Amino acid sequence: MMLEINMTRHAVEDRLDRLVACVETLGLGKILLEVPDPHRRQEGVVHQLTATGIVLVVQKKTNTLITGYMGEMQQVYAMYRKAGYEKVPPKIYQRVQKNCSRYSYLLTM
């Protein structure tokens, strides 16, 4: 099965290596949480957290991937708080902690 994704020029030209490394290392996983872009750079942009701890930045109207990266705990906490939760669920908390300790090189890409 082939996955087809619309991507911005930024994602393809500037972030493709990081996106591929994250997906190959962590897997993509299903989307667990979606919140509006905290930076409000553009209307209709959301941040999506996957079950593997990847954060996808997506333009919802066009369903276009702007960028993606391995989430850090501070970002994941902020996403859950913005969505109205007090805590990060244990399973995703453990996954993000493991990602950051085992695959820290993904944070520097």
C-alpha positions in Angstrom: 0.0 0.0 0.0 1.4 3.4 -1.0 0.8 6.5 1.1 0.3 9.7 -0.9 1.0 13.0 0.9 0.9 16.6 -0.4 3.9 18.4 0.8 5.0 22.0 0.8 8.2 23.1 -1.0 9.7 23.7 2.5 9.0 20.1 3.5 10.5 18.7 0.3 13.5 21.0 -0.1 14.4 21.7 3.5 13.0 19.0 5.7 12.8 15.8 3.7 15.9 14.2 5.2 14.5 14.8 8.7 11.0 13.6 7.8 12.4 10.4 6.3 14.7 9.7 9.2 11.9 10.2 11.7 9.5 7.9 9.9 12.1 5.2 9.2 13.4 5.3 12.8 10.2 5.7 14.7 7.4 4.8 12.3 4.5 7.1 11.6 1.7 5.8 13.8 -1.8 7.0 14.0 -2.7 10.6 14.9 -3.5 10.8 18.6 -4.0 14.6 19.0 -4.5 17.7 16.9 -4.2 21.3 18.1 -4.1 24.7 16.4 -0.6 26.0 15.5 0.6 27.6 18.7 2.6 30.1 16.7 -0.4 31.2 14.5 1.9 31.6 11.5 -0.9 30.8 9.1 -4.7 30.2 9.5 -5.8 26.6 9.3 -2.4 25.1 10.4 -2.5 22.4 13.0 0.0 20.3 14.9 -0.7 16.6 15.0 0.9 14.2 17.4 1.3 10.6 16.3 1.4 7.5 18.5 5.2 7.2 17.7 5.9 10.8 19.0 6.2 12.5 15.7 4.7 16.0 15.4 3.3 16.8 12.0 2.6 20.4 11.0 -0.3 20.3 8.5 -2.3 22.9 6.5 -5.8 21.4 7.1 -7.7 23.1 4.3 -5.4 21.7 1.6 -4.3 18.6 3.7 -0.6 19.6 3.0 2.3 18.6 5.2 4.4 21.6 6.0 7.0 19.8 8.2 7.4 17.1 10.7 9.8 16.3 13.6 10.3 14.1 16.6 8.4 15.7 19.5 10.2 16.7 22.7 8.4 16.3 26.0 7.9 20.0 26.5 6.2 20.3 23.1 4.0 17.2 23.8 3.0 18.6 27.2 2.1 21.9 25.6 0.0 20.2 23.0 -1.9 18.2 25.6 -2.5 21.3 27.7 -3.8 23.2 24.7 -6.2 20.3 24.0 -7.6 20.6 27.5 -5.8 17.7 29.2 -3.9 18.0 32.5 -1.4 15.1 31.8 0.2 13.3 28.9 -1.1 9.7 28.7 1.5 7.3 30.1 2.0 5.4 26.9 2.9 8.5 24.8 4.9 9.9 27.7 7.0 6.8 27.8 7.4 6.8 24.0 8.5 10.4 23.8 11.0 9.9 26.7 12.4 6.8 25.0 12.6 8.6 21.6 14.5 11.6 23.1 17.0 9.4 25.0 17.6 6.8 22.2 17.3 8.9 19.1 18.4 12.4 20.2 20.2 12.8 16.8 16.8 13.3 15.2 16.4 16.5 17.3 19.4 18.1 15.6 18.3 17.5 12.0 
